[in-house]
């Protein structure tokens, strides 16, 4: 699973139980979405 933080930085971590659909659902939960926006801003949140 990878996530792009900006144009130059991509984080990768292997979790065999994680899949793209599950991660998207997790990150779009209101509590997780709010945490990501708080820490990283709202600029790219609409790209999901």
N, C-alpha and C positions, 0 to 999 in steps of 0.2 A: 504494500500500500504506500502510495506517495502522495504528498501534498505540496503544492507550490506556495511558498511564502511570499515571493516576489519574483521579478524577472531573473534574478541571479541565484536564488536559493530554492532548492527542492529538498524536502526531508523524506527519507525512505525508512520504513521499518517493516519487518516481515512478521505477520501474524496470520498463520494458516486459517484461523477461524474467521478472519475479517474478509468481507467482500465489498465491492463498490456500492451496491444497493444498501447494505447494512450500514456502512459508514455514512452514506448520504443521509439516511434516516436518522442516525445518531446525531450528526452535526446539525440537522435541521430541527431537532427538539428545541422547544423555546428556551429551556434553561441553558443548553449547550450553545445555541445560536447567540444568546445574549452574552455569554462568557467570551465567545470568539470575538464578537463585535467590541466588547469592552476592552479586550486585550490588543486587538489588531485593527480596529476601525471598521466602518461599514462599507468602505470603498468597493470591495470585491464580493460582498455577500450575495449580490444578485446574480453572480455568474454560476451558481450551483444549479 
